[in-house]
Amino acid sequence: MRVFTDLDLNGNTPLRTQPVVGEWGPQQVMPTKNKRRARWLWVVAFVVVVAALFFFGHYVYGVIISAGS
């Protein structure tokens, strides 16, 4: 049983997949705040696209119904 944990969090991953480590830690790694913002941006974008498709379909349905009368 180990007394201390292994501080090498990269393990056996290839060097090309590991973040560049600067003096104080990883560089060019997105902060948690930006990740959270991006996650909500995708949710909002998805809802907007679904709503746009719904209203476009409603418009086309109305045009088809009025053209058939």
N, CA, C and O of each residue as an XYZ file, in Angstrom:
276
protein
N       0.842     -1.173      0.000
C       0.000      0.000      0.000
C       0.889      1.238      0.000
O       1.879      1.309      0.729
N       0.520      2.213     -0.830
C       1.311      3.424     -0.938
C       0.932      4.404      0.156
O      -0.238      4.537      0.516
N       1.918      5.074      0.668
C       1.678      6.085      1.695
C       1.291      7.410      1.047
O       0.410      8.113      1.543
N       1.948      7.752     -0.059
C       1.673      9.011     -0.750
C       1.036      8.723     -2.102
O       1.309      7.690     -2.713
N       0.205      9.618     -2.561
C      -0.428      9.439     -3.861
C       0.529      9.866     -4.960
O       1.442     10.659     -4.731
N       0.313      9.338     -6.145
C       1.114      9.704     -7.302
C       0.605     11.041     -7.829
O      -0.557     11.146     -8.221
N       1.457     12.063     -7.843
C       1.039     13.389     -8.277
C       1.065     13.560     -9.784
O       0.665     14.611    -10.285
N       1.518     12.569    -10.514
C       1.519     12.627    -11.966
C       0.120     12.272    -12.457
O      -0.220     11.096    -12.591
N      -0.693     13.301    -12.724
C      -2.085     13.081    -13.121
C      -2.216     12.663    -14.576
O      -3.281     12.214    -14.998
N      -1.136     12.806    -15.352
C      -1.199     12.442    -16.763
C      -1.088     10.946    -16.966
O      -1.604     10.422    -17.954
N      -0.437     10.251    -16.069
C      -0.322      8.806    -16.173
C       0.441      8.374    -17.405
O       1.529      8.883    -17.677
N      -0.117      7.445    -18.147
C       0.541      6.905    -19.336
C       0.031      7.527    -20.629
O       0.218      6.944    -21.697
N      -0.609      8.696    -20.566
C      -1.132      9.325    -21.775
C       0.016      9.840    -22.633
O       1.061     10.219    -22.104
N      -0.166      9.859    -23.955
C       0.883     10.372    -24.833
C       1.143     11.861    -24.578
O       0.260     12.586    -24.120
N       2.351     12.297    -24.879
C       2.713     13.687    -24.626
C       1.871     14.664    -25.431
O       1.614     15.775    -24.966
N       1.429     14.276    -26.641
C       0.659     15.202    -27.468
C      -0.726     15.489    -26.886
O      -1.354     16.479    -27.260
N      -1.206     14.648    -25.988
C      -2.523     14.870    -25.396
C      -2.449     15.569    -24.044
O      -3.481     15.925    -23.476
N      -1.252     15.766    -23.528
C      -1.102     16.404    -22.222
C      -1.033     17.917    -22.394
O      -0.437     18.394    -23.360
N      -1.629     18.683    -21.479
C      -1.546     20.142    -21.589
C      -0.122     20.626    -21.340
O       0.652     19.988    -20.627
N       0.204     21.765    -21.941
C       1.513     22.374    -21.728
C       1.544     22.918    -20.307
O       0.660     23.678    -19.911
N       2.542     22.537    -19.551
C       2.613     22.945    -18.152
C       3.556     24.132    -18.038
O       4.724     24.055    -18.421
N       3.029     25.237    -17.501
C       3.838     26.428    -17.280
C       4.394     26.428    -15.873
O       4.445     25.396    -15.204
N       4.811     27.610    -15.434
C       5.418     27.722    -14.110
C       4.401     27.455    -12.997
O       4.743     26.871    -11.970
N       3.156     27.882    -13.202
C       2.138     27.751    -12.151
C       1.068     26.728    -12.469
O       0.109     26.595    -11.708
N       1.194     26.017    -13.540
C       0.198     24.998    -13.873
C      -0.039     24.917    -15.363
O       0.724     25.491    -16.140
N      -1.090     24.210    -15.783
C      -1.366     24.021    -17.209
C      -1.685     25.340    -17.907
O      -2.308     26.230    -17.327
N      -1.252     25.450    -19.148
C      -1.558     26.627    -19.956
C      -2.573     26.243    -21.021
O      -2.662     25.082    -21.421
N      -3.326     27.215    -21.467
C      -4.338     27.049    -22.511
C      -5.377     25.998    -22.144
O      -5.863     25.277    -23.015
N      -5.716     25.904    -20.882
C      -6.788     25.021    -20.433
C      -7.953     25.916    -20.041
O      -7.787     26.856    -19.263
N      -9.127     25.625    -20.579
C     -10.285     26.466    -20.341
C     -10.698     26.425    -18.868
O     -10.853     25.340    -18.306
N     -10.881     27.598    -18.228
C     -11.321     27.611    -16.834
C     -12.737     27.050    -16.679
O     -13.500     26.987    -17.643
N     -13.067     26.655    -15.488
C     -14.383     26.073    -15.207
C     -15.504     27.055    -15.526
O     -16.563     26.654    -16.008
N     -15.275     28.335    -15.259
C     -16.297     29.350    -15.532
C     -16.638     29.385    -17.024
O     -17.809     29.488    -17.392
N     -15.626     29.301    -17.875
C     -15.878     29.296    -19.318
C     -16.551     28.008    -19.765
O     -17.382     28.032    -20.673
N     -16.209     26.885    -19.144
C     -16.857     25.613    -19.478
C     -18.348     25.679    -19.140
O     -19.190     25.227    -19.916
N     -18.657     26.240    -17.987
C     -20.055     26.366    -17.572
C     -20.811     27.283    -18.527
O     -21.949     26.998    -18.900
N     -20.179     28.380    -18.918
C     -20.808     29.324    -19.847
C     -21.044     28.656    -21.200
O     -22.105     28.832    -21.799
N     -20.078     27.902    -21.680
C     -20.219     27.215    -22.967
C     -21.329     26.172    -22.910
O     -22.072     26.001    -23.876
N     -21.445     25.476    -21.786
C     -22.495     24.472    -21.635
C     -23.873     25.132    -21.731
O     -24.754     24.619    -22.420
N     -24.068     26.252    -21.054
C     -25.360     26.938    -21.110
C     -25.601     27.559    -22.481
O     -26.743     27.635    -22.935
N     -24.534     28.005    -23.142
C     -24.684     28.563    -24.479
C     -25.210     27.512    -25.444
O     -26.054     27.817    -26.287
N     -24.721     26.262    -25.332
C     -25.219     25.190    -26.185
C     -26.682     24.890    -25.904
O     -27.448     24.622    -26.829
N     -27.076     24.932    -24.644
C     -28.482     24.670    -24.286
C     -29.375     25.759    -24.884
O     -30.414     25.459    -25.472
N     -28.975     27.004    -24.734
C     -29.763     28.126    -25.270
C     -29.818     28.042    -26.792
O     -30.880     28.245    -27.381
N     -28.693     27.746    -27.436
C     -28.670     27.640    -28.888
C     -29.581     26.512    -29.367
O     -30.282     26.662    -30.368
N     -29.574     25.391    -28.661
C     -30.437     24.271    -29.032
C     -31.911     24.655    -28.921
O     -32.699     24.344    -29.814
N     -32.286     25.323    -27.845
C     -33.680     25.731    -27.651
C     -34.098     26.728    -28.732
O     -35.216     26.655    -29.242
N     -33.211     27.653    -29.083
C     -33.532     28.640    -30.118
C     -33.719     27.954    -31.464
O     -34.649     28.286    -32.199
N     -32.863     27.014    -31.796
C     -32.984     26.300    -33.077
C     -34.265     25.483    -33.122
O     -34.951     25.478    -34.145
N     -34.601     24.799    -32.050
C     -35.838     24.010    -32.019
C     -37.053     24.921    -32.146
O     -37.997     24.596    -32.866
N     -37.040     26.055    -31.457
C     -38.158     27.001    -31.559
C     -38.267     27.560    -32.973
O     -39.373     27.700    -33.495
N     -37.133     27.882    -33.603
C     -37.164     28.401    -34.974
C     -37.722     27.356    -35.935
O     -38.516     27.687    -36.816
N     -37.317     26.110    -35.774
C     -37.850     25.047    -36.628
C     -39.351     24.860    -36.416
O     -40.096     24.623    -37.368
N     -39.788     24.969    -35.161
C     -41.223     24.828    -34.875
C     -42.016     25.942    -35.556
O     -43.027     25.677    -36.206
N     -41.560     27.183    -35.409
C     -42.302     28.304    -36.000
C     -42.235     28.276    -37.528
O     -43.198     28.655    -38.195
N     -41.120     27.838    -38.082
C     -41.036     27.693    -39.536
C     -42.009     26.614    -40.021
O     -42.693     26.803    -41.027
N     -42.072     25.501    -39.320
C     -43.016     24.449    -39.675
C     -44.461     24.908    -39.543
O     -45.305     24.560    -40.369
N     -44.745     25.680    -38.517
C     -46.093     26.229    -38.323
C     -46.443     27.171    -39.466
O     -47.572     27.156    -39.958
N     -45.482     27.994    -39.894
C     -45.703     28.913    -41.007
C     -45.961     28.146    -42.307
O     -46.898     28.459    -43.040
N     -45.135     27.152    -42.585
C     -45.291     26.363    -43.812
C     -46.621     25.618    -43.779
O     -47.307     25.550    -44.799
N     -46.994     25.068    -42.654
C     -48.283     24.385    -42.534
C     -49.426     25.347    -42.826
O     -50.378     24.983    -43.516
N     -49.343     26.572    -42.309
C     -50.382     27.565    -42.570
C     -50.458     27.954    -44.034
O     -51.548     28.157    -44.570
N     -49.301     28.059    -44.689
C     -49.285     28.387    -46.112
C     -49.906     27.255    -46.924
O     -50.660     27.512    -47.862
N     -49.602     26.013    -46.579
C     -50.130     24.869    -47.325
C     -51.636     24.768    -47.132
O     -52.372     24.508    -48.085
N     -52.099     24.972    -45.895
C     -53.531     24.887    -45.618
C     -54.292     25.995    -46.356
O     -55.349     25.748    -46.937
N     -53.748     27.218    -46.329
C     -54.462     28.336    -46.979
C     -54.401     28.206    -48.504
O     -55.310     28.674    -49.190
N     -53.344     27.576    -49.055
C     -53.252     27.401    -50.495
C     -54.220     26.310    -50.976
O     -54.680     26.342    -52.117
N     -54.521     25.354    -50.103
C     -55.406     24.269    -50.494
C     -56.867     24.668    -50.464
O     -57.703     23.969    -51.037
N     -57.201     25.773    -49.813
C     -58.612     26.166    -49.709
C     -59.095     26.939    -50.889
O     -60.261     27.333    -50.934
